[in-house]
Amino acid sequence: MYHRPLETTAQLDKNLLDYIDNKVADKVAEKLNSVRKQLEQILAQVQNSGTSQLSNRVTIVAFSGDMDKLIAALIIATGATAMGMEASIYFTFWSLAALKKKTSLKGKPIADKLAALILPSGPAHLGTSKMNMFGAGPAFFNYIMKKKNIMSLPDLISLARETGVRIIACQMAMEVIGITKEELLDNLDFGGVATYLADARDSRVTLFI
């Protein structure tokens, strides 16, 4: 029986990784060109808008995929709506895992399938930024939070939606890391950088978490 030399197998693995890296890089570059044009248009509008009255609004960019940081973002947003303010959270890149209801591989190219397998499958499976303890950290903190009647991340997401916090999923980031609309929670808003800047440019509070 013929056995492929180890050197050949290693070269095939390297070629596959190089192929995936190139595909991802091409996709990111394509999307960033589109975003750059949108940014130029929005910034021009901001410069021409003068000193208009700021709206009673909180706008948050959720970039982190850490459970504790997303809990903080959602507490701020729900607190804002409780005070009569408008609030929106723009979920992009790693934070998108918090909006997932399932993971699907069907019909995806290989790079998207690999990303889907690596990303957490939903808000209950996110790690913590500190004291993650090889994955035991979230279970520990959820236990402490339950004992002290503090809502979990999935419950806070539900509360935010019930209290009128606008939840926006970044379409460009979804395409880059291979997440489809069908994998996310129902009845979300979808948008790009222009959607975020339209809210942020006249918000009283803007945060990046």
C-alpha positions as a LaTeX table, in Angstrom:
\begin{tabular}{lrrr}
\hline
Residue & $x$ (\AA) & $y$ (\AA) & $z$ (\AA) \\
\hline
Met1 & 0.00 & 0.00 & 0.00 \\
Tyr2 & 1.30 & 3.45 & $-0.93$ \\
His3 & 1.84 & 5.91 & 1.93 \\
Arg4 & 2.11 & 9.60 & 1.17 \\
Pro5 & 5.44 & 10.98 & 2.47 \\
Leu6 & 5.12 & 13.12 & 5.60 \\
Glu7 & 6.73 & 16.04 & 3.80 \\
Thr8 & 4.03 & 15.93 & 1.12 \\
Thr9 & 1.24 & 15.78 & 3.70 \\
Ala10 & 2.72 & 18.73 & 5.59 \\
Gln11 & 2.97 & 20.68 & 2.34 \\
Leu12 & $-0.69$ & 19.95 & 1.56 \\
Asp13 & $-1.71$ & 21.18 & 5.02 \\
Lys14 & 0.33 & 24.36 & 4.53 \\
Asn15 & $-1.19$ & 24.91 & 1.09 \\
Leu16 & $-4.69$ & 24.53 & 2.52 \\
Leu17 & $-4.00$ & 27.04 & 5.29 \\
Asp18 & $-2.46$ & 29.47 & 2.78 \\
Tyr19 & $-5.52$ & 29.08 & 0.56 \\
Ile20 & $-7.88$ & 29.80 & 3.45 \\
Asp21 & $-5.80$ & 32.82 & 4.56 \\
Asn22 & $-5.84$ & 34.25 & 1.03 \\
Lys23 & $-9.59$ & 33.73 & 0.65 \\
Val24 & $-10.31$ & 35.44 & 3.97 \\
Ala25 & $-7.93$ & 38.31 & 3.16 \\
Asp26 & $-9.58$ & 38.85 & $-0.23$ \\
Lys27 & $-13.04$ & 38.88 & 1.35 \\
Val28 & $-12.00$ & 41.35 & 4.06 \\
Ala29 & $-10.34$ & 43.67 & 1.52 \\
Glu30 & $-13.45$ & 43.64 & $-0.66$ \\
Lys31 & $-15.73$ & 44.52 & 2.24 \\
Leu32 & $-13.38$ & 47.18 & 3.63 \\
Asn33 & $-13.37$ & 49.01 & 0.30 \\
Ser34 & $-17.16$ & 49.24 & 0.48 \\
Val35 & $-17.01$ & 50.37 & 4.11 \\
Arg36 & $-14.40$ & 53.03 & 3.29 \\
Lys37 & $-16.73$ & 54.58 & 0.72 \\
Gln38 & $-19.63$ & 54.55 & 3.18 \\
Leu39 & $-17.44$ & 56.18 & 5.83 \\
Glu40 & $-16.43$ & 58.96 & 3.48 \\
Gln41 & $-20.09$ & 59.69 & 2.71 \\
Ile42 & $-21.14$ & 59.64 & 6.36 \\
Leu43 & $-18.23$ & 61.78 & 7.53 \\
Ala44 & $-19.06$ & 64.33 & 4.85 \\
Gln45 & $-22.64$ & 64.46 & 6.15 \\
Val46 & $-21.40$ & 64.86 & 9.73 \\
Gln47 & $-19.12$ & 67.74 & 8.76 \\
Asn48 & $-21.97$ & 69.46 & 6.94 \\
Ser49 & $-24.51$ & 68.92 & 9.71 \\
Gly50 & $-23.15$ & 71.65 & 11.96 \\
Thr51 & $-23.82$ & 71.64 & 15.71 \\
Ser52 & $-27.29$ & 70.09 & 15.76 \\
Gln53 & $-29.04$ & 69.20 & 19.02 \\
Leu54 & $-27.92$ & 65.82 & 20.36 \\
Ser55 & $-30.61$ & 63.18 & 20.77 \\
Asn56 & $-31.37$ & 61.54 & 24.11 \\
Arg57 & $-29.76$ & 58.33 & 22.91 \\
Val58 & $-27.07$ & 55.82 & 23.90 \\
Thr59 & $-25.23$ & 54.05 & 21.08 \\
Ile60 & $-22.95$ & 51.12 & 21.84 \\
Val61 & $-20.57$ & 49.15 & 19.64 \\
Ala62 & $-20.23$ & 45.60 & 21.01 \\
Phe63 & $-17.04$ & 44.17 & 19.55 \\
Ser64 & $-15.91$ & 41.81 & 22.30 \\
Gly65 & $-17.12$ & 38.23 & 22.47 \\
Asp66 & $-16.53$ & 38.04 & 26.24 \\
Met67 & $-19.53$ & 37.24 & 28.42 \\
Asp68 & $-18.72$ & 39.81 & 31.12 \\
Lys69 & $-18.17$ & 42.68 & 28.68 \\
Leu70 & $-21.41$ & 41.96 & 26.84 \\
Ile71 & $-23.28$ & 41.81 & 30.16 \\
Ala72 & $-21.94$ & 45.30 & 30.90 \\
Ala73 & $-23.06$ & 46.58 & 27.49 \\
Leu74 & $-26.57$ & 45.19 & 27.94 \\
Ile75 & $-26.92$ & 46.52 & 31.49 \\
Ile76 & $-26.00$ & 50.00 & 30.25 \\
Ala77 & $-28.45$ & 49.77 & 27.35 \\
Thr78 & $-31.37$ & 48.49 & 29.45 \\
Gly79 & $-30.57$ & 51.08 & 32.11 \\
Ala80 & $-30.76$ & 53.78 & 29.44 \\
Thr81 & $-34.21$ & 52.67 & 28.26 \\
Ala82 & $-35.38$ & 52.54 & 31.89 \\
Met83 & $-34.41$ & 56.23 & 32.14 \\
Gly84 & $-36.44$ & 57.08 & 29.05 \\
Met85 & $-33.52$ & 57.19 & 26.61 \\
Glu86 & $-33.23$ & 55.45 & 23.27 \\
Ala87 & $-30.55$ & 52.76 & 23.11 \\
Ser88 & $-28.97$ & 50.70 & 20.36 \\
Ile89 & $-26.23$ & 48.08 & 20.37 \\
Tyr90 & $-24.29$ & 47.43 & 17.18 \\
Phe91 & $-22.96$ & 43.86 & 17.36 \\
Thr92 & $-19.89$ & 43.26 & 15.22 \\
Phe93 & $-17.30$ & 40.51 & 14.81 \\
Trp94 & $-16.84$ & 38.36 & 17.97 \\
Ser95 & $-19.90$ & 39.73 & 19.76 \\
Leu96 & $-22.12$ & 38.28 & 17.01 \\
Ala97 & $-21.80$ & 34.88 & 18.70 \\
Ala98 & $-24.04$ & 36.25 & 21.47 \\
Leu99 & $-26.88$ & 36.61 & 18.95 \\
Lys100 & $-26.63$ & 33.07 & 17.60 \\
Lys101 & $-29.47$ & 30.60 & 18.09 \\
Lys102 & $-27.79$ & 27.77 & 16.17 \\
Thr103 & $-24.76$ & 26.87 & 14.07 \\
Ser104 & $-25.22$ & 25.77 & 10.47 \\
Leu105 & $-22.61$ & 24.45 & 8.03 \\
Lys106 & $-24.93$ & 23.76 & 5.11 \\
Gly107 & $-23.94$ & 25.43 & 1.85 \\
Lys108 & $-20.98$ & 27.31 & 3.33 \\
Pro109 & $-17.50$ & 27.44 & 1.75 \\
Ile110 & $-14.71$ & 25.77 & 3.71 \\
Ala111 & $-13.41$ & 28.97 & 5.33 \\
Asp112 & $-16.89$ & 29.81 & 6.66 \\
Lys113 & $-17.35$ & 26.26 & 7.94 \\
Leu114 & $-14.08$ & 26.44 & 9.87 \\
Ala115 & $-15.09$ & 29.78 & 11.40 \\
Ala116 & $-18.49$ & 28.37 & 12.36 \\
Leu117 & $-16.88$ & 25.45 & 14.16 \\
Ile118 & $-14.49$ & 27.71 & 16.07 \\
Leu119 & $-17.02$ & 30.36 & 17.18 \\
Pro120 & $-19.23$ & 29.78 & 20.26 \\
Ser121 & $-22.69$ & 28.49 & 19.36 \\
Gly122 & $-24.63$ & 31.06 & 21.39 \\
Pro123 & $-24.66$ & 33.45 & 24.38 \\
Ala124 & $-24.61$ & 30.62 & 26.92 \\
His125 & $-21.26$ & 29.39 & 25.57 \\
Leu126 & $-19.17$ & 32.57 & 25.66 \\
Gly127 & $-15.99$ & 32.79 & 27.72 \\
Thr128 & $-14.98$ & 35.51 & 30.17 \\
Ser129 & $-12.27$ & 38.13 & 29.66 \\
Lys130 & $-10.64$ & 37.27 & 33.01 \\
Met131 & $-10.62$ & 34.09 & 35.11 \\
Asn132 & $-11.92$ & 31.97 & 32.26 \\
Met133 & $-10.16$ & 29.01 & 33.88 \\
Phe134 & $-10.08$ & 26.80 & 30.77 \\
Gly135 & $-13.80$ & 27.30 & 30.21 \\
Ala136 & $-14.94$ & 26.89 & 33.83 \\
Gly137 & $-15.11$ & 30.64 & 34.44 \\
Pro138 & $-18.51$ & 31.26 & 32.80 \\
Ala139 & $-20.15$ & 28.45 & 34.82 \\
Phe140 & $-18.63$ & 29.86 & 38.01 \\
Phe141 & $-19.82$ & 33.41 & 37.32 \\
Asn142 & $-23.27$ & 32.25 & 36.22 \\
Tyr143 & $-23.59$ & 30.37 & 39.52 \\
Ile144 & $-22.60$ & 33.47 & 41.52 \\
Met145 & $-24.93$ & 35.70 & 39.49 \\
Lys146 & $-27.86$ & 33.34 & 39.98 \\
Lys147 & $-27.26$ & 33.26 & 43.75 \\
Lys148 & $-27.29$ & 37.07 & 43.79 \\
Asn149 & $-30.31$ & 37.39 & 41.47 \\
Ile150 & $-28.31$ & 38.92 & 38.63 \\
Met151 & $-29.57$ & 38.11 & 35.15 \\
Ser152 & $-27.54$ & 35.90 & 32.82 \\
Leu153 & $-26.38$ & 37.05 & 29.39 \\
Pro154 & $-29.20$ & 35.23 & 27.48 \\
Asp155 & $-31.77$ & 36.74 & 29.87 \\
Leu156 & $-30.29$ & 40.22 & 29.46 \\
Ile157 & $-30.51$ & 39.92 & 25.68 \\
Ser158 & $-34.20$ & 39.03 & 26.01 \\
Leu159 & $-34.78$ & 41.91 & 28.44 \\
Ala160 & $-33.03$ & 44.37 & 26.13 \\
Arg161 & $-35.29$ & 43.40 & 23.25 \\
Glu162 & $-38.40$ & 43.61 & 25.45 \\
Thr163 & $-37.49$ & 47.10 & 26.69 \\
Gly164 & $-36.91$ & 48.50 & 23.21 \\
Val165 & $-33.13$ & 48.35 & 22.88 \\
Arg166 & $-32.36$ & 48.23 & 19.18 \\
Ile167 & $-30.16$ & 45.22 & 18.39 \\
Ile168 & $-28.21$ & 45.58 & 15.14 \\
Ala169 & $-26.04$ & 42.86 & 13.58 \\
Cys170 & $-23.16$ & 44.06 & 11.39 \\
Gln171 & $-23.63$ & 42.57 & 7.93 \\
Met172 & $-20.01$ & 43.01 & 6.86 \\
Ala173 & $-18.72$ & 41.15 & 9.93 \\
Met174 & $-21.31$ & 38.42 & 9.36 \\
Glu175 & $-19.95$ & 37.85 & 5.86 \\
Val176 & $-16.32$ & 37.89 & 6.98 \\
Ile177 & $-16.77$ & 35.27 & 9.72 \\
Gly178 & $-19.40$ & 33.28 & 7.87 \\
Ile179 & $-22.55$ & 33.82 & 9.95 \\
Thr180 & $-25.92$ & 33.82 & 8.17 \\
Lys181 & $-29.15$ & 35.53 & 9.18 \\
Glu182 & $-30.77$ & 32.14 & 9.71 \\
Glu183 & $-28.25$ & 31.38 & 12.47 \\
Leu184 & $-29.15$ & 34.50 & 14.46 \\
Leu185 & $-32.08$ & 35.35 & 16.70 \\
Asp186 & $-35.32$ & 36.32 & 14.98 \\
Asn187 & $-36.41$ & 39.91 & 14.36 \\
Leu188 & $-33.00$ & 41.56 & 14.55 \\
Asp189 & $-31.97$ & 44.66 & 12.61 \\
Phe190 & $-29.11$ & 44.38 & 10.13 \\
Gly191 & $-26.84$ & 47.15 & 8.93 \\
Gly192 & $-23.37$ & 48.40 & 8.14 \\
Val193 & $-21.11$ & 51.13 & 9.41 \\
Ala194 & $-23.49$ & 53.77 & 8.02 \\
Thr195 & $-26.24$ & 52.43 & 10.28 \\
Tyr196 & $-24.04$ & 52.83 & 13.35 \\
Leu197 & $-22.75$ & 56.29 & 12.44 \\
Ala198 & $-26.25$ & 57.55 & 11.70 \\
Asp199 & $-27.14$ & 56.87 & 15.35 \\
Ala200 & $-23.77$ & 57.72 & 16.89 \\
Arg201 & $-23.30$ & 61.14 & 15.32 \\
Asp202 & $-26.05$ & 62.74 & 17.43 \\
Ser203 & $-26.05$ & 60.46 & 20.49 \\
Arg204 & $-25.37$ & 61.85 & 23.96 \\
Val205 & $-23.43$ & 58.71 & 24.88 \\
Thr206 & $-21.35$ & 56.47 & 22.59 \\
Leu207 & $-19.39$ & 53.47 & 23.86 \\
Phe208 & $-17.09$ & 50.84 & 22.36 \\
Ile209 & $-17.05$ & 47.59 & 24.34 \\
\hline
\end{tabular}
